[in-house]
Amino acid sequence: MTVRECYAAMGGDYEEALGLLGSEERIRRYLLRFAVDPTAALLFRALAQGEGQTAFGAAHTLKGVCHCLGMTRLYDSSYALTEVLRAGLPHDGALLNRVHQDYETVIRAVHGLGGGR
């Protein structure tokens, strides 16, 4: 799978990422780092344990990384969750499921990059 195909599979904006990062190799490198980054796991764990401030910080970080990498679908859902947590509102199970599904979609797409270009 190419990087462009990866972005199509994840619901991302390849051109935006290319514009921000400057090269496909840099995009690939950051995507592979994202796949092992613990932020999403921290978010899901904090929400499960009722740790609102930790969850907010993790959601905010996830949202920012997604913005910088052009991960549009995951950015949209993590943005919505960040704003709910910022307001101190209880999170909606459907919203959390959406973030989780969008995250899993990104991870599957990134794993599809494999060693090829």
Secondary structure, DSSP 8 states (H G I E B T S, - for coil): --HHHHHHHHT--HHHHHHHHSSHHHHHHHHHHHHH-SHHHHHHHHHHTT-HHHHHHHHHHHHHHHHHHT-HHHHHHHHHHHHHHHTT----HHHHHHHHHHHHHHHHHHHTTTT--
